[in-house]
Amino acid sequence: MVDAIVLAGGGPEPGLPPGVPNKGFVAVAGHPLVAYVVAALQRARGIGRIAVVGPPALQTVLPSGLLLVAEAGGIMDNVVQATRALGNSGSVLVAASDVPLLTGEVVEEFLTACARQPSDFHYAVVPKAAMDQQFPTAQKTYVTLTDGTFCGGNLMLFNPRVVDRVQPFVERVIAARKKPWLMAQLFGWATVMKMISHQLSIADLVTRVTEVVGISVQPVIIPRPEVALDVDVGKPDNLELIRHALEQRGRP
């Protein structure tokens, strides 16, 4: 069984209703976003315990039986905090709290794909073609590689024994994701220029990240928009797409 972590931390953002701790608590179709994600994990075969990281208000919107962990700071700080609380030596799945279209079936599909490609660190990526087919007006940031055009998903699977090595690297990637000069410090200008000119392949990227971090990494291509369509309060069109889809689907 794989234990799971749901990241529901972070403070309020401009555009959130008054009194809402963070976007994971935004109610859509009658339920907070984080509740949909937890429900998907509970339905997925192969998921064991679930730890949810966030503010104390989580206990008012989630069912009992979950491990609630106080948030500790940034994204990776919260991952480390929850990993230690779980005390699991096996692989751990991490999901964002703002992907309410996630389903148990999609989680199972991701875990199956990870099992086919053993690695210390798996990260979901979604082809643009899959996004365009189901949500053609969705606003996402895409990267074009020689293998295709992709956006990042909101699921990752990792070996807890490497989390201390991964943490500083992931934090730097998050800080540099829209700043090419910082990205160049991580990967080198040759890699950045190949990416900008669309001459970089997934294999190139895997090789370079493995060299930099010293662990095995594996992007997992999964043609499931549910993994990538997250809520951004600065992009109301995405929220409306999600609201419509959830109203069509019904309760979590």
N, C-alpha and C positions, 0 to 999 in steps of 0.2 A: 504494500500500500504506500502511496505517496501522500505525505502531508502537504497542506496548502496554506499559503499566506495571502491575505487580502490587504492591500495597502489602502487604508481609508484615512490617512493622516493629512496634515497640511492645514493651513489656516484659510479664512474666508478670502474670496477674490472679488474684485469689482464686478458688479452685475448679479451677485448672489442675493437672494431675498434676505432681509434682516433676520438675525437669529439663526441662520443656517451655518453650522460649524465649518463645513467645506463642501465641495461639489458632490462628494459621495452621499451627502444627505439630501440632495435635491430630489424632491418627489416628482416622479413622472408616472402617469397613469395610476396614481394612487399609492405608489410605493417608493421609498428612497432607492437611489441607484445601487447602493452597496447591498441592499437586500436581494436584488436580482442576481448579482454576482455570487453571493453566498448560496442562493438557491441552486444555481447552476452547478456549483462545486458539490453540493450535497447530493445532487442527482447523478453525478458522474461516477461510473464504476472505476475503482482503483484509487479513489481519494479517501484518505484516512481522516486524521484530525484537521480541523480548520482553525487557524489563528487569524484574527482580524486586528490590525494595528490602527489605532486612531484615538480620538478623544473619549472621555467618559460617557458621552451621550450615545455611544454605540449600543450600550445595554438597553436603551429605550426603543431601538428600532430593529434589533436583531433577535432571533429565537435563542432560547437557552441551549446549552451544550457546546457552545463555541468557546475557544480560548481567546479572551479579549486582552490585548497587550497595549499598554500605554505608549503613545508615539514618542520617539526619542530624538527627532530632528529631521534630517533629510531622508530621501528615499532609501539609500543604502543603509543608513543608520537604523531605519525601521526594519529593513530586511534582517539585519544582524540581530536586532533586539528580538524579533519574532522567532528567528531560527534558534536562538539560545533558549527561548521559552519553550519551544517544542522539544528541544533536546534530541532531535532525530539525526541519526547518522546516514540515513538513506536520502535519496533525492527529494528535493522540496520544490513545489510549484509555487510561483508567485503570480498573482493577478492584480490588476488595477481595480479600483472600486467603481470606475466610471465607464464600464463596458457592459451595460445592462442587457444587451442582446445576446450575451454569452449564454450558451446552453451546455447541459451535461454532455450531449453528443459531441459538441465541438471540443470540449475539454478532453474527452476520450480520444478523439481523433488526433489532437496534438500530442498526447502522451504516447500513443501508438507510433506516431512519426518519430518521436524522440527515441523510442526503444529501437528503432531500425538503425539509428545513427548514434551509437554510444559516444558520449562526450561529457566533459565536466560542466559545460554551460550551453544550454539551448535557448534560442530566442526566436519567437515567432515573427515571420515576415509574410505579408499578404501581397499577391500580385495586383497591380493596378487594374488589370483586366477583370479580376474578380470583383473589385470594388465598383468599377464602372458598370458591370452587369447588373448588380443589385441596387447600388446607390450612386447613380451617375452624377448627382449634384453634390456629393459629400466633399467637404474640404479637408484634404490631407496633404502632408508633405511627402513627396516621393523622391526616391533616388533611382537613377537609371544606371544599371550595370550591363555588362555584355550579356548576362543571362536574362535580362528583362528589367521592368520597372516595378519597384516595390515600395510599400510603406511599412513602417514598424507596427507590429502587433503589441498586445498588452499582456502577453503570457511569456514567462520564462521558467525554465527548469534548471536547477543547478545542484551540484554536489556541495553539501554544507562544509566539507573539509577545505574547500578552496575559497570560501566567502571572504576571508581576510585578505587574500591576494586580489580578488575581483573588486572589492569595495573601492579602493582609491582610483582604479582605472575607470570604473563605471561612473563615478562622480565626476571625473575629468571629462569623460565623453559627454555627459549631460551638460556640463558647463560650456563645452566647445561645439555643441551640435549645430549652432548657427554662426560660428566664428572660424573661418578657414585657417587663420593663422594659429589658433589654439589647436585645431585638429592636426595641423602640420607638426606641432610639437609632439603629438602623440604618435602619429603614424609616419611622419616624414613627408616632405614636399612631393616626392615622387609618387607616393600613394595618393595624396590629395589631388594632384594634377591629373592622374589617371582617372580618378573618380569624376572630377569636373568635366573631363573630356569624354566621359562614358566609355572608357577603355579598361575599367576595372571589373574583374569577375568576382563572383562569390568565392571561388577558390583562392584568388589573390588576397581577398579581404581576410578570409579565415587564416591563411598562412601568416599574414602580417600581424593580426591580433594575437595569434598563438606565440609569435616571436616576442611581442611586446609584453604580454601578460604571463606567459609561461605555463598556460593551461590549454587544454583542448576546448575549442569553441565550435558551435555548429548552428548557423541560421537554419530554421526549419520553415520551408515554404509551405504555407497552408492557405488554400484558396477560400478562406472563410472571412468575409467582411465583418462578422460578429466580433472577431478578435481585435479589429482595428478601429471600428467606429466608436470612438470615445466622445465624452461630453466635454466640450470646451466652451466656457461661458462667453468667450470672446467670439465664438462662431455659432450664432443662434440657429443657422440653417441645419447644422448637424443635430442640434438638440431637437428640432422639429421632426427631422427624419426618424430619430430614435423614438420620439413620442408617438408618432404615427404607427411605427412598427410594433411598439409595445401595446398600444391600444388594440391593434389587430390581433396580437397574440393572446392577450388576457393577463391574468394574475400570475405572479411568480410561484 
